[in-house]
C-alpha cells in the first residue's frame, strides 16, 4: 500500500488512465464509501455517476469494474423513475457471497442484488424498504426526534440526532459518510438506522426493544503530562514559525459552507466564519496567549514573528486588515487545495458578488454603507476583534520607558473604526441575538478599545462603555442552551443547527469566560451536559457527520466546548486532557493551540471565589471563601493579594497570610458595611479585586457586594447581566458606588 492513486494503461490509447469512478455517492465533501469485492467474480463494485443532469444533479448507481480494463457494467437499478440515485446522495455497500447489499442515505432506501443473475432478469434486485422504513419499524428513530413531529415524520430523512430527551441541539444528521449498509449474519440481515439496530428475518414481524444503557468506559488511557503538552505546544508553534505567514485554513464541510462566507444577505448568513483564521487578530491573540508556556528562545521568536507579520506597518497589520486573503502565505493543509476553493478566481463563483479576497483586505467580505442599507447583519467596515488584539499587542510590546507611546500610536490609527452596537429592536440587534458568537466579538472588541485607550493615557469613551454594556446585557440576559433555529428544509436557516453545540462558546476570551463563570455557570453546565450527550464526538476535528447535506462537521465544536469546560466550568487538567484530539491542519491550527494553552493553564493552579457576589442590608456583613488549588505538577508557592477597600464605609478583613504552598488552601474574606442608617444613595456596589501569583502565572477574580435596603432583592441582582459594572475590577478603577445600568 503506497497511498498513490491506482493507474493502468488503456489498451486502446496506450495512455495511463485511472479507475473509471467519479467523485459521487458522497455529499459535498469527504471521501466516497469504500467499494466491495465479493470473492465470487473478482469484480470491483462501487457507485459512480453515468447519467447527465436530472433537474439539478447528475445521477448514477453501482457499477462493476475489472481491474486493468476501461470497461464498467451496470449492475443495479433502483426502483422508481428515475432508476438511479443523485450523485450527491451517499450510498453504502456490503457483500455476502453472491449478494451485494446497499443503502441510500438518510434511511431512504435499502436493498440488494444477486451478481450471478444477469441484469434485467427476474429476481435480480429487490428493495427491503423505499422511503418508508418507519412503516416497517415504527419509531425506530426515536433518538432522532427533537420534538418537532413534522420533521420526525419527514420521509426524506432530514432528522437530526437528539438523544433520549428530545434535544433541539443535535448536530449529527443522515447525509454524511457514516452510512451503514446491511450486514448478513445467520438467517437475518442487520442494519443500523436511526441509532437502532434493525433485524430483517425470513418470517417478518418483530418487537421493539428498550433503549440500551450507555456503558461507561472501564479504563482510561494514561493522560498526557503537562510537560508532554508543553512540548506539543512548542511543536505546533515551531511549525508556524518555520512556514512564515499562513493563509486562511481551508475545510470543506458541505452545503453549510455557503452560509458562513459572507455570501448571504438575509437570516441564512452565519457571519464570516468559514475562512478559518482569516483575521490576523486570531493569530496574534492565540500566540500571545501561548507565550507564558514557551521556552525563552521560542518566546522571543514568537514575538518577532508577531511583529514582523502582524504589527503596525506589516503586510497583515492588525490595525488595518480584516481578511488576510488567499493569495499569499503558506498552506495550513497537508493536501492540495482545489483551485475553485479560491472563490475570486471564478467571476461567477459561489457567493458573487461577496467572495473571499485574494489580497489582504481592509473590509469584511460583505460590508456596506449604513446609509444604503446593511448587507450581512454583523459589522459595516471593520471586525471589532481587532481592537482586542491591538490591546494585547500594545500591552506586550509597549516601551517600559515610555509606556503610552505605542498604545497611543495604535489607538490613534484605528480608533475611528469602532462601530456602534445596534439599537435594541433593530433588525441587526435581532440578527445578533440569534448569533451569540458574534456578540462575543463585539464584547471583546469594545473591551479591547477601552483597554487600549487606557494604556494610551486617554480618558474613557462613555459611548464605547455604553456599547460594551449593551452587548454584555444582550449576551448574559439572553443565554439559552437551545438553538433558536428549528425545523428543516426547505427553510435553509435549518443549517444554523450545525452550530447548535458551539454557538454559545465560540470566540470566547478569558474575560468573557470569567464573566460567564460568575453569572452563568449553572446554565453553562446544563448546556455542556446536553451538548456532550447529543454530540459525543465534539472533540474530534473534522468529524464525519453534520447537519443536512454535508459529510464533515465544521471546526468550531472542539475549541468551543473545550474552552467552555476549561475557562467557564473550571474543569481540572486530568479531565480536560482526555479531550485533546488531533489538529485539523498540518500546521497553524489555532483552535488546537488554544486548547493546549487552556489545558496547560489548568495544570498550574485554580483560583475561585465562593460565592462571587452577595447582597446585604446597610450595616451588614458578607463572608467569602477564596479557594486556591495547585495543579497535579505545579510546585510553586502562590501569593494571594486582596485589594484594598474602595470606600471608608467598607471594611475588608482577610484571615490568611496570603502565601500558599502546594496543594493550596483557602482564605476567608469578610466585608463589613459601616452605614448605621440609610444613606442618601439607594444602593452601593463594591468590587474587590483578587490576584493570585505563582511561577510567573497571574490569575484574577473579583468579589462583588451590593449594599442596599429592602427595595432590592437578591434574585433580581443575580440575574445575568442585570447590573452594569462601571469598570473592570482588574483595572483597579472601581469607584465603590455607582448608578444602575
C-alpha positions as CSV (number, residue, x, y, z in Angstrom):
1,X,0.0,0.0,0.0
2,X,1.6,3.2,-1.1
3,X,-1.3,5.6,-0.9
4,X,-0.9,6.6,-4.5
5,X,-3.9,6.7,-6.9
6,X,-4.2,3.5,-9.0
7,X,-3.4,3.9,-12.7
8,X,-3.2,1.5,-15.6
9,X,-2.5,1.6,-19.4
10,X,-5.6,2.0,-21.6
11,X,-5.2,-0.8,-24.2
12,X,-6.9,1.5,-26.8
13,X,-4.9,4.7,-26.4
14,X,-1.8,3.3,-24.7
15,X,-2.0,6.1,-22.2
16,X,-2.1,6.0,-18.4
17,X,-5.6,6.2,-17.1
18,X,-7.5,5.9,-13.9
19,X,-10.2,3.8,-12.3
20,X,-13.5,4.8,-14.0
21,X,-15.2,6.2,-10.9
22,X,-16.4,9.7,-10.3
23,X,-16.4,11.6,-7.0
24,X,-20.1,10.7,-6.5
25,X,-22.2,8.9,-4.0
26,X,-21.0,11.4,-1.4
27,X,-22.4,14.7,-0.1
28,X,-20.5,17.9,-0.8
29,X,-17.2,16.8,0.9
30,X,-15.3,14.0,2.3
31,X,-14.4,10.5,0.9
32,X,-16.5,8.0,-1.0
33,X,-17.8,5.0,0.7
34,X,-15.4,2.1,0.1
35,X,-16.0,-0.4,-2.7
36,X,-16.8,-4.1,-2.2
37,X,-15.1,-7.1,-3.9
38,X,-17.2,-10.2,-3.1
39,X,-14.7,-13.0,-3.8
40,X,-17.1,-14.6,-6.3
41,X,-16.3,-12.8,-9.5
42,X,-13.4,-10.6,-8.8
43,X,-15.4,-7.5,-9.8
44,X,-14.9,-4.2,-8.1
45,X,-18.3,-2.7,-7.2
46,X,-18.9,0.9,-6.3
47,X,-21.2,3.8,-7.0
48,X,-20.4,6.2,-9.9
49,X,-22.2,8.8,-12.0
50,X,-23.1,7.8,-15.5
51,X,-26.2,9.8,-16.3
52,X,-26.5,13.5,-17.2
53,X,-28.3,16.1,-15.2
54,X,-31.7,15.2,-13.9
55,X,-33.2,18.5,-12.8
56,X,-30.1,19.9,-10.9
57,X,-27.7,17.0,-10.4
58,X,-26.0,14.1,-12.2
59,X,-27.1,10.6,-11.3
60,X,-25.8,7.1,-11.2
61,X,-25.7,3.8,-9.3
62,X,-23.4,0.9,-8.5
63,X,-21.3,-0.4,-11.4
64,X,-18.9,-3.3,-11.7
65,X,-15.3,-2.9,-13.0
66,X,-12.5,-5.4,-13.5
67,X,-9.0,-4.1,-12.8
68,X,-6.9,-3.0,-15.8
69,X,-9.8,-2.6,-18.2
70,X,-11.5,0.6,-19.5
71,X,-15.0,-1.0,-19.1
72,X,-17.7,-0.9,-16.5
73,X,-21.0,-2.5,-16.5
74,X,-24.4,-1.6,-15.0
75,X,-25.2,-3.9,-12.1
76,X,-28.0,-2.3,-10.3
77,X,-31.1,-0.2,-10.9
78,X,-33.1,1.5,-8.2
79,X,-36.8,1.2,-8.1
80,X,-38.9,4.1,-9.5
81,X,-38.3,6.7,-12.1
82,X,-35.5,7.7,-12.4
83,X,-34.0,4.4,-11.6
84,X,-30.7,5.9,-10.4
85,X,-29.7,8.0,-7.4
86,X,-28.4,11.5,-7.2
87,X,-24.7,11.8,-7.3
88,X,-24.7,13.9,-4.1
89,X,-26.6,11.3,-2.0
90,X,-24.3,8.9,-0.2
91,X,-24.7,5.2,-0.9
92,X,-23.0,2.4,1.0
93,X,-22.4,-1.2,0.0
94,X,-21.6,-4.5,1.6
95,X,-21.4,-8.1,0.3
96,X,-22.2,-11.5,1.4
97,X,-21.2,-14.1,-1.2
98,X,-23.1,-13.6,-4.4
99,X,-25.3,-10.9,-2.9
100,X,-24.4,-7.2,-2.7
101,X,-26.4,-5.1,-0.3
102,X,-26.8,-1.3,-0.4
103,X,-28.5,1.6,1.4
104,X,-29.2,5.1,0.2
105,X,-28.5,7.9,2.7
106,X,-31.0,9.3,5.1
107,X,-32.7,5.9,5.7
108,X,-34.4,6.4,2.3
109,X,-33.8,3.0,0.6
110,X,-32.2,-0.3,1.3
111,X,-31.9,-3.4,-0.9
112,X,-29.7,-5.8,-2.6
113,X,-28.9,-7.6,-5.9
114,X,-27.6,-11.0,-7.0
115,X,-24.4,-10.8,-9.1
116,X,-25.0,-14.3,-10.6
117,X,-28.3,-13.3,-12.3
118,X,-27.9,-11.1,-15.4
119,X,-29.1,-7.5,-15.2
120,X,-32.7,-7.1,-16.2
121,X,-33.7,-10.7,-15.3
122,X,-36.4,-11.5,-12.7
123,X,-35.3,-11.7,-9.1
124,X,-32.0,-9.9,-9.9
125,X,-32.7,-7.0,-7.5
126,X,-35.0,-6.1,-4.7
127,X,-35.7,-3.5,-2.0
128,X,-36.2,-4.1,1.7
129,X,-37.7,-0.6,2.0
130,X,-38.1,2.5,0.0
131,X,-38.9,5.9,1.7
132,X,-41.0,4.0,4.3
133,X,-38.7,2.4,6.9
134,X,-40.8,3.9,9.7
135,X,-43.9,2.0,8.5
136,X,-41.9,-1.3,8.7
137,X,-40.2,-0.5,12.0
138,X,-42.4,2.1,13.7
139,X,-40.5,4.7,15.8
140,X,-37.1,3.0,15.1
141,X,-35.6,6.5,15.1
142,X,-36.8,7.9,18.4
143,X,-33.3,9.1,19.1
144,X,-33.8,11.5,16.1
145,X,-36.9,13.1,17.5
146,X,-36.3,16.8,18.6
147,X,-40.0,17.3,19.5
148,X,-41.0,18.5,16.0
149,X,-43.4,15.9,14.8
150,X,-43.4,17.1,11.2
151,X,-39.7,16.9,10.9
152,X,-39.7,13.5,12.7
153,X,-42.1,12.1,10.1
154,X,-40.3,13.5,7.1
155,X,-39.6,10.6,4.7
156,X,-36.6,12.3,3.1
157,X,-34.6,11.9,6.3
158,X,-33.8,15.4,7.4
159,X,-33.9,14.5,11.1
160,X,-31.1,15.3,13.5
161,X,-29.8,13.1,16.3
162,X,-31.5,14.4,19.5
163,X,-30.6,11.8,22.1
164,X,-33.2,10.3,24.5
165,X,-34.6,13.6,25.7
166,X,-35.9,15.3,22.5
167,X,-33.0,17.8,22.4
168,X,-33.1,20.5,19.8
169,X,-29.4,20.9,19.9
170,X,-28.1,17.9,17.9
171,X,-25.6,18.3,15.1
172,X,-25.4,14.9,13.5
173,X,-27.8,14.0,10.7
174,X,-28.0,11.4,8.0
175,X,-26.2,12.6,4.9
176,X,-22.6,12.0,5.9
177,X,-20.2,9.2,5.1
178,X,-21.3,7.4,8.3
179,X,-23.8,5.2,6.4
180,X,-24.3,1.7,7.5
181,X,-25.1,-1.0,4.8
182,X,-27.0,-4.2,5.6
183,X,-24.9,-6.9,7.2
184,X,-25.9,-10.6,6.8
185,X,-25.5,-12.9,9.8
186,X,-27.1,-16.2,10.2
187,X,-30.6,-16.1,8.9
188,X,-31.1,-12.4,9.4
189,X,-30.0,-9.2,7.8
190,X,-29.0,-6.4,10.2
191,X,-28.9,-2.7,9.5
192,X,-28.1,0.3,11.8
193,X,-30.5,3.2,11.1
194,X,-31.8,5.9,13.3
195,X,-29.5,4.8,16.1
196,X,-31.3,1.5,16.2
197,X,-30.2,-1.9,15.0
198,X,-33.0,-3.4,12.9
199,X,-33.1,-7.1,12.0
200,X,-34.8,-8.4,8.9
201,X,-35.8,-12.1,9.1
202,X,-37.5,-14.5,6.8
203,X,-40.7,-14.6,8.8
204,X,-41.3,-10.8,9.3
205,X,-42.8,-9.4,12.4
206,X,-40.7,-8.2,15.3
207,X,-40.6,-6.4,18.7
208,X,-39.2,-3.1,19.6
209,X,-36.7,-3.5,22.5
210,X,-35.9,-0.9,25.2
211,X,-33.0,1.5,24.9
212,X,-29.6,0.2,25.7
213,X,-28.0,2.0,28.6
214,X,-24.7,3.7,27.8
215,X,-21.9,1.9,29.5
216,X,-19.0,4.0,30.9
217,X,-15.5,3.1,29.9
218,X,-13.9,0.6,32.3
219,X,-10.5,2.2,32.0
220,X,-8.9,5.3,30.5
221,X,-5.5,5.8,28.9
222,X,-2.8,7.5,31.0
223,X,-3.2,11.2,30.4
224,X,-0.5,13.2,28.8
225,X,1.6,15.1,31.3
226,X,1.8,18.9,31.3
227,X,5.4,18.5,30.1
228,X,4.3,16.5,27.1
229,X,1.6,19.0,26.4
230,X,4.1,21.9,26.5
231,X,6.2,20.0,24.0
232,X,3.2,19.6,21.7
233,X,2.5,23.3,22.0
234,X,6.1,24.2,21.1
235,X,6.0,21.8,18.2
236,X,2.8,23.3,16.8
237,X,4.1,26.9,17.1
238,X,7.5,26.0,15.6
239,X,5.7,24.7,12.5
240,X,4.1,28.1,12.1
241,X,7.4,29.9,12.6
242,X,9.1,27.7,10.0
243,X,6.4,28.2,7.4
244,X,6.1,32.0,7.8
245,X,2.8,33.8,7.3
246,X,0.0,31.3,6.8
247,X,-3.0,31.8,4.5
248,X,-6.5,31.0,5.9
249,X,-7.5,27.4,6.7
250,X,-9.5,25.5,4.1
251,X,-12.0,23.0,5.4
252,X,-15.0,22.0,3.2
253,X,-17.8,20.7,5.4
254,X,-20.6,20.6,2.9
255,X,-23.7,22.6,1.9
256,X,-23.4,24.6,5.1
257,X,-20.2,26.3,3.8
258,X,-22.0,28.8,1.7
259,X,-23.7,30.3,4.8
260,X,-20.5,31.2,6.6
261,X,-18.6,33.0,3.9
262,X,-20.3,36.4,3.9
263,X,-22.3,35.4,0.8
264,X,-25.9,35.7,2.0
265,X,-27.7,39.0,2.8
266,X,-30.5,37.5,4.9
267,X,-31.1,35.4,8.0
268,X,-29.4,32.4,6.5
269,X,-26.0,34.1,6.9
270,X,-23.8,32.9,9.8
271,X,-21.2,35.6,9.6
272,X,-17.7,35.2,8.1
273,X,-16.6,32.2,10.0
274,X,-15.6,29.5,7.4
275,X,-12.4,31.1,6.0
276,X,-10.7,29.8,9.1
277,X,-8.3,32.3,10.8
278,X,-8.9,34.9,8.1
279,X,-8.5,37.7,10.6
280,X,-4.8,38.4,11.5
281,X,-6.1,39.1,15.0
282,X,-6.8,35.4,15.5
283,X,-3.1,34.6,15.1
284,X,-1.9,37.5,17.3
285,X,-4.2,36.7,20.2
286,X,-3.5,33.0,20.1
287,X,0.2,33.3,20.0
288,X,0.3,35.9,22.8
289,X,-1.8,33.6,25.0
290,X,0.7,30.8,24.4
291,X,3.8,32.9,25.4
292,X,3.8,32.0,29.1
293,X,4.2,28.3,28.3
294,X,7.1,28.6,25.8
295,X,10.8,28.2,26.4
296,X,12.8,31.6,26.4
297,X,14.2,31.1,22.9
298,X,10.9,30.2,21.3
299,X,9.2,33.0,23.3
300,X,11.5,35.5,21.6
301,X,11.0,34.0,18.2
302,X,7.2,34.2,18.5
303,X,7.4,37.9,19.5
304,X,9.5,38.6,16.4
305,X,7.0,36.6,14.2
306,X,4.1,38.6,15.5
307,X,5.8,41.9,15.0
308,X,7.1,41.0,11.5
309,X,3.8,39.9,10.0
310,X,1.0,41.5,12.1
311,X,2.4,44.5,13.8
312,X,1.7,48.2,12.8
313,X,3.0,48.7,9.3
314,X,3.3,45.0,8.5
315,X,1.6,43.4,5.5
316,X,-1.1,41.9,7.7
317,X,-1.3,44.8,10.2
318,X,-4.0,44.1,12.8
319,X,-4.9,47.8,12.9
320,X,-5.9,47.7,9.2
321,X,-6.5,44.2,7.9
322,X,-9.8,42.4,8.2
323,X,-9.1,39.4,5.9
324,X,-5.5,38.2,5.2
325,X,-6.5,36.9,1.7
326,X,-6.0,33.6,0.0
327,X,-3.3,34.8,-2.5
328,X,-0.3,34.7,-0.2
329,X,1.0,32.7,2.7
330,X,1.9,29.1,3.2
331,X,-0.9,26.5,3.3
332,X,-2.1,25.1,6.6
333,X,-3.4,22.0,4.9
334,X,-1.4,18.8,4.2
335,X,-3.3,18.4,0.9
336,X,-3.5,20.4,-2.3
337,X,-6.5,22.8,-2.2
338,X,-8.6,22.7,-5.3
339,X,-8.4,25.9,-7.4
340,X,-12.1,26.6,-7.1
341,X,-11.6,27.0,-3.3
342,X,-10.3,30.4,-4.2
343,X,-13.7,32.0,-5.0
344,X,-12.2,35.2,-6.6
345,X,-10.6,33.2,-9.4
346,X,-14.1,32.4,-10.7
347,X,-16.0,35.6,-11.5
348,X,-19.2,33.6,-11.5
349,X,-18.3,31.5,-8.4
350,X,-20.2,30.8,-5.2
351,X,-21.1,34.0,-3.4
352,X,-20.8,36.6,-6.1
353,X,-20.5,39.5,-5.6
354,X,-19.4,38.7,-2.0
355,X,-16.3,36.5,-2.3
356,X,-13.2,35.8,-0.2
357,X,-10.4,38.1,-1.3
358,X,-7.1,37.0,-2.8
359,X,-5.2,40.1,-1.4
360,X,-5.3,41.3,2.2
361,X,-8.5,43.3,2.6
362,X,-9.3,46.2,5.0
363,X,-13.0,45.4,4.9
364,X,-15.2,42.4,5.6
365,X,-16.3,40.2,2.7
366,X,-19.9,41.5,3.0
367,X,-19.8,45.1,4.2
368,X,-21.8,48.1,3.3
369,X,-22.6,51.7,3.8
370,X,-25.1,52.0,6.6
371,X,-26.8,54.9,4.7
372,X,-27.6,52.5,1.9
373,X,-28.8,49.6,4.0
374,X,-26.6,46.8,5.5
375,X,-25.8,43.7,3.6
376,X,-25.0,40.9,6.1
377,X,-26.0,41.9,9.5
378,X,-22.8,41.9,11.6
379,X,-20.4,44.9,11.1
380,X,-20.0,47.5,8.4
381,X,-16.3,48.2,7.9
382,X,-14.0,46.5,10.4
383,X,-14.1,43.5,12.7
384,X,-14.3,44.5,16.4
385,X,-12.0,41.7,17.5
386,X,-9.0,43.7,16.0
387,X,-9.3,46.1,18.9
388,X,-8.9,43.2,21.3
389,X,-5.8,42.0,19.5
390,X,-4.5,45.6,19.4
391,X,-4.8,45.9,23.2
392,X,-2.9,42.6,23.8
393,X,-0.3,43.6,21.2
394,X,0.2,47.1,22.7
395,X,0.4,45.7,26.3
396,X,3.1,43.2,25.2
397,X,5.3,45.4,23.2
398,X,5.0,48.8,24.9
399,X,8.2,50.5,25.9
400,X,8.7,50.5,29.7
401,X,10.5,53.8,29.5
402,X,7.6,55.4,27.6
403,X,4.6,53.1,28.2
404,X,1.9,55.2,26.5
405,X,3.7,55.8,23.2
406,X,3.0,52.5,21.3
407,X,-0.6,52.2,22.7
408,X,-1.3,55.8,21.7
409,X,0.1,55.3,18.2
410,X,-2.0,52.2,17.7
411,X,-5.2,53.7,19.2
412,X,-4.9,56.9,17.1
413,X,-4.5,54.8,13.9
414,X,-7.7,52.7,14.4
415,X,-10.0,54.4,16.9
416,X,-12.3,55.8,14.3
417,X,-13.1,52.3,13.1
418,X,-15.1,51.3,16.1
419,X,-18.8,50.8,15.3
420,X,-21.8,51.3,17.5
421,X,-23.7,48.3,18.8
422,X,-27.1,48.1,17.1
423,X,-30.2,49.6,18.8
424,X,-32.5,47.3,20.8
425,X,-35.3,46.2,18.5
426,X,-33.4,46.8,15.3
427,X,-33.0,44.2,12.6
428,X,-29.3,43.9,13.3
429,X,-29.9,43.6,17.1
430,X,-32.3,40.7,16.3
431,X,-29.7,39.2,13.9
432,X,-27.0,39.3,16.6
433,X,-29.3,38.0,19.4
434,X,-29.6,34.7,17.4
435,X,-25.8,34.5,16.9
436,X,-24.2,34.9,20.4
437,X,-20.7,34.1,19.0
438,X,-20.8,37.4,17.0
439,X,-21.8,39.2,20.2
440,X,-18.7,37.8,21.8
441,X,-16.6,39.5,19.2
442,X,-18.3,42.8,19.9
443,X,-17.8,42.5,23.6
444,X,-14.1,41.6,23.1
445,X,-13.7,44.5,20.7
446,X,-15.2,47.1,23.0
447,X,-13.2,45.9,25.9
448,X,-10.1,46.0,23.7
449,X,-10.9,49.5,22.7
450,X,-11.3,50.7,26.3
451,X,-8.2,49.0,27.5
452,X,-6.1,50.3,24.6
453,X,-7.5,53.7,25.3
454,X,-6.4,53.4,29.0
455,X,-2.9,52.2,28.0
456,X,-2.7,55.3,25.7
457,X,-3.4,57.5,28.7
458,X,-6.7,58.8,27.3
459,X,-10.0,59.2,29.2
460,X,-12.5,56.5,28.7
461,X,-15.1,57.0,25.9
462,X,-18.5,56.8,27.5
463,X,-20.2,55.8,24.2
464,X,-18.0,52.7,23.9
465,X,-18.5,51.8,27.5
466,X,-22.3,52.0,26.9
467,X,-22.0,49.8,23.8
468,X,-20.0,47.3,25.8
469,X,-22.7,47.2,28.4
470,X,-25.4,46.8,25.8
471,X,-23.5,43.9,24.2
472,X,-22.9,42.3,27.6
473,X,-26.6,42.7,28.5
474,X,-27.7,41.0,25.3
475,X,-25.3,38.1,25.9
476,X,-26.0,37.5,29.6
477,X,-29.7,38.1,29.6
478,X,-30.4,36.0,26.6
479,X,-28.3,33.0,27.2
480,X,-30.1,29.8,26.2
481,X,-28.8,26.3,25.7
482,X,-31.4,25.8,22.9
483,X,-30.8,27.0,19.3
484,X,-33.4,29.4,18.1
485,X,-33.3,27.7,14.7
486,X,-35.7,24.8,14.3
487,X,-37.3,22.6,11.7
488,X,-35.8,21.5,8.4
489,X,-35.7,22.2,4.6
490,X,-37.0,23.9,2.6
491,X,-36.2,26.6,5.2
492,X,-32.4,26.9,4.7
493,X,-32.0,28.5,8.1
494,X,-32.0,24.9,9.1
495,X,-28.3,24.9,8.5
496,X,-27.8,27.1,11.5
497,X,-28.4,24.0,13.5
498,X,-24.9,22.8,12.6
499,X,-23.7,25.4,15.2
500,X,-26.1,24.3,18.0
501,X,-23.4,22.9,20.3
502,X,-20.7,25.5,19.5
503,X,-22.7,28.8,19.2
504,X,-22.7,29.7,22.9
505,X,-18.9,29.3,23.3
506,X,-17.3,30.3,20.0
507,X,-14.8,33.2,20.2
508,X,-14.5,33.1,24.0
509,X,-11.9,35.4,25.5
510,X,-10.7,34.7,29.1
511,X,-12.5,37.9,30.2
512,X,-15.9,36.9,28.7
513,X,-15.4,33.4,30.2
514,X,-14.7,34.8,33.6
515,X,-17.9,36.8,33.4
516,X,-19.9,33.8,32.4
517,X,-18.3,31.8,35.2
518,X,-19.5,34.3,37.7
519,X,-23.0,34.8,36.3
520,X,-24.0,31.8,34.2
521,X,-22.1,28.8,35.5
522,X,-25.2,26.6,36.3
523,X,-26.7,27.4,32.8
524,X,-23.4,26.6,31.1
525,X,-23.1,23.3,33.0
526,X,-26.6,22.3,31.9
527,X,-25.8,23.3,28.3
528,X,-22.5,21.4,28.2
529,X,-24.1,18.3,29.7
530,X,-26.7,18.3,26.9
531,X,-24.3,19.1,24.1
532,X,-21.8,16.4,25.0
533,X,-24.7,13.9,25.1
534,X,-26.1,14.8,21.7
535,X,-22.7,15.4,20.1
536,X,-20.4,12.8,21.8
537,X,-17.7,13.3,19.1
538,X,-17.5,17.1,19.8
539,X,-13.7,16.8,20.5
540,X,-12.9,15.2,17.1
541,X,-11.8,17.7,14.5
542,X,-13.3,17.1,11.0
543,X,-15.8,14.5,12.4
544,X,-17.6,12.9,9.5
545,X,-21.2,13.8,10.3
546,X,-23.0,17.1,10.2
547,X,-26.4,18.7,9.6
548,X,-28.1,18.4,6.2
549,X,-26.2,17.8,3.0
550,X,-22.6,17.6,4.3
551,X,-20.1,14.9,5.2
552,X,-17.8,16.7,7.7
553,X,-18.6,18.8,10.7
554,X,-17.2,22.4,10.8
555,X,-14.3,23.1,13.1
556,X,-15.9,25.0,15.9
557,X,-17.2,22.3,18.2
558,X,-13.8,21.2,19.6
559,X,-12.5,24.7,20.6
560,X,-15.8,26.0,21.8
561,X,-16.7,23.2,24.2
562,X,-13.1,22.5,25.3
563,X,-12.6,26.2,26.3
564,X,-16.0,26.4,27.9
565,X,-15.1,23.4,30.1
566,X,-11.7,24.9,30.9
567,X,-12.5,28.6,31.4
568,X,-16.2,28.7,32.4
569,X,-16.6,25.5,34.3
570,X,-13.0,25.3,35.5
571,X,-12.6,21.6,34.9
572,X,-9.3,20.2,36.2
573,X,-6.4,19.3,34.0
574,X,-6.9,15.5,34.2
575,X,-10.4,15.9,32.9
576,X,-9.6,18.3,30.1
577,X,-6.6,16.4,28.7
578,X,-8.8,13.5,27.8
579,X,-10.4,15.5,25.1
580,X,-7.3,16.8,23.3
581,X,-7.7,15.3,19.9
582,X,-5.6,15.9,16.8
583,X,-5.2,19.2,14.9
584,X,-7.4,19.9,11.9
585,X,-4.5,21.2,9.9
586,X,-0.9,20.1,9.3
587,X,0.2,23.5,10.7
588,X,-1.4,26.6,12.1
589,X,-4.5,25.1,13.8
590,X,-5.1,28.0,16.1
591,X,-8.0,26.2,17.8
592,X,-5.8,23.3,18.8
593,X,-3.1,25.7,20.1
594,X,-5.8,27.5,22.1
595,X,-6.9,24.2,23.6
596,X,-3.4,23.2,24.6
597,X,-3.0,26.6,26.3
598,X,-6.3,26.1,28.2
599,X,-5.2,22.7,29.4
600,X,-1.8,23.9,30.4
601,X,-3.4,26.8,32.4
602,X,-5.5,24.2,34.3
603,X,-2.3,22.3,35.1
604,X,-0.9,25.3,37.0
605,X,-3.4,26.4,39.7
606,X,-7.0,27.5,40.0
607,X,-8.5,30.5,41.8
608,X,-12.1,30.6,42.8
609,X,-14.4,32.8,45.0
610,X,-17.4,31.3,46.7
611,X,-19.9,33.0,46.4
612,X,-18.6,35.6,43.9
613,X,-21.4,38.1,44.6
614,X,-23.5,38.8,47.7
615,X,-26.1,41.4,48.8
616,X,-26.6,42.7,52.4
617,X,-28.6,45.5,54.1
618,X,-26.9,48.7,55.2
619,X,-24.6,47.8,58.1
620,X,-24.5,44.2,57.1
621,X,-21.6,41.7,56.8
622,X,-20.8,39.3,54.0
623,X,-18.2,36.4,54.1
624,X,-16.5,34.9,51.0
625,X,-14.2,31.9,50.7
626,X,-11.2,32.2,48.3
627,X,-10.1,28.7,47.2
628,X,-6.6,28.1,45.6
629,X,-5.8,24.6,44.3
630,X,-2.5,23.6,42.8
631,X,-2.4,21.5,39.6
632,X,-1.0,18.0,39.6
633,X,2.6,19.0,38.8
634,X,2.6,22.7,39.8
635,X,5.0,23.1,42.8
636,X,5.4,26.9,43.0
637,X,4.2,28.8,46.1
638,X,1.2,31.1,45.3
639,X,0.8,34.6,46.7
640,X,-2.7,35.9,47.3
641,X,-3.4,39.7,47.3
642,X,-6.8,41.0,48.2
643,X,-7.5,44.6,47.0
644,X,-8.0,47.5,49.4
645,X,-11.4,48.8,50.4
646,X,-12.8,51.1,47.7
647,X,-14.6,53.2,50.4
648,X,-14.2,54.3,54.0
649,X,-17.6,52.9,54.7
650,X,-16.5,49.3,53.9
651,X,-14.1,47.2,56.0
652,X,-12.1,44.5,54.2
653,X,-10.7,41.7,56.5
654,X,-8.7,38.7,55.4
655,X,-7.9,35.8,57.7
656,X,-4.9,34.5,55.7
657,X,-1.3,35.4,55.5
658,X,-1.7,35.1,51.7
659,X,1.0,32.5,50.9
660,X,0.0,29.0,49.7
661,X,2.5,26.2,49.0
662,X,1.1,23.0,47.4
663,X,-1.6,21.7,47.5
664,X,-3.2,25.1,48.1
665,X,-5.7,26.2,50.6
666,X,-8.3,28.8,51.3
667,X,-8.7,32.3,52.7
668,X,-11.8,33.9,54.2
669,X,-12.6,37.5,53.3
670,X,-15.2,39.4,55.4
671,X,-16.7,42.6,54.1
672,X,-18.4,44.9,56.7
673,X,-20.6,47.8,55.7
674,X,-20.3,50.7,58.3
675,X,-23.5,52.6,57.4
676,X,-25.6,52.8,60.6
677,X,-28.6,54.4,58.8
678,X,-29.9,54.6,55.3
679,X,-27.5,57.0,53.4
680,X,-28.6,59.3,50.5
681,X,-27.8,56.7,47.9
682,X,-30.3,53.9,47.4
683,X,-27.5,51.4,47.0
684,X,-23.8,50.9,46.9
685,X,-22.0,48.5,44.6
686,X,-18.5,47.4,45.7
687,X,-15.9,45.3,43.8
688,X,-12.7,44.0,45.4
689,X,-10.0,42.6,43.0
690,X,-8.3,39.3,43.9
691,X,-4.9,38.4,42.4
692,X,-3.0,35.2,42.8
693,X,0.5,34.9,41.5
694,X,2.9,31.9,41.3
695,X,5.5,30.6,38.9
696,X,5.1,33.6,36.6
697,X,1.3,32.9,36.3
698,X,-1.2,35.6,37.3
699,X,-4.9,34.8,37.9
700,X,-7.5,37.3,38.9
701,X,-11.0,37.1,40.3
702,X,-13.5,39.6,41.8
703,X,-15.6,39.9,45.0
704,X,-18.9,41.7,44.5
705,X,-21.1,43.2,47.2
706,X,-24.3,45.1,46.8
707,X,-25.4,47.1,49.9
708,X,-29.0,48.3,49.8
709,X,-32.2,48.5,51.7
710,X,-35.3,46.2,51.2
711,X,-36.2,47.8,47.9
712,X,-33.8,45.5,46.1
713,X,-33.9,41.7,46.2
714,X,-31.2,39.2,45.6
715,X,-32.7,37.1,42.8
716,X,-33.0,40.3,40.7
717,X,-29.4,41.2,41.5
718,X,-28.2,37.7,40.4
719,X,-30.0,37.7,37.1
720,X,-27.3,37.5,34.4
721,X,-26.2,40.9,33.1
722,X,-28.7,42.9,35.2
723,X,-26.0,45.1,36.6
724,X,-23.5,47.2,34.7
725,X,-20.1,47.5,36.3
726,X,-18.6,51.0,35.8
727,X,-15.2,49.4,35.0
728,X,-13.4,46.1,35.1
729,X,-12.2,45.3,38.6
730,X,-8.9,44.1,37.2
731,X,-8.2,47.7,36.2
732,X,-8.4,48.9,39.8
733,X,-10.6,51.9,38.9
734,X,-13.9,50.8,40.6
735,X,-15.4,53.7,42.4
736,X,-17.2,51.8,45.2
737,X,-20.5,53.2,44.2
738,X,-22.5,53.7,41.0
739,X,-25.7,54.1,39.2
740,X,-28.0,51.3,38.0
741,X,-27.2,50.0,34.5
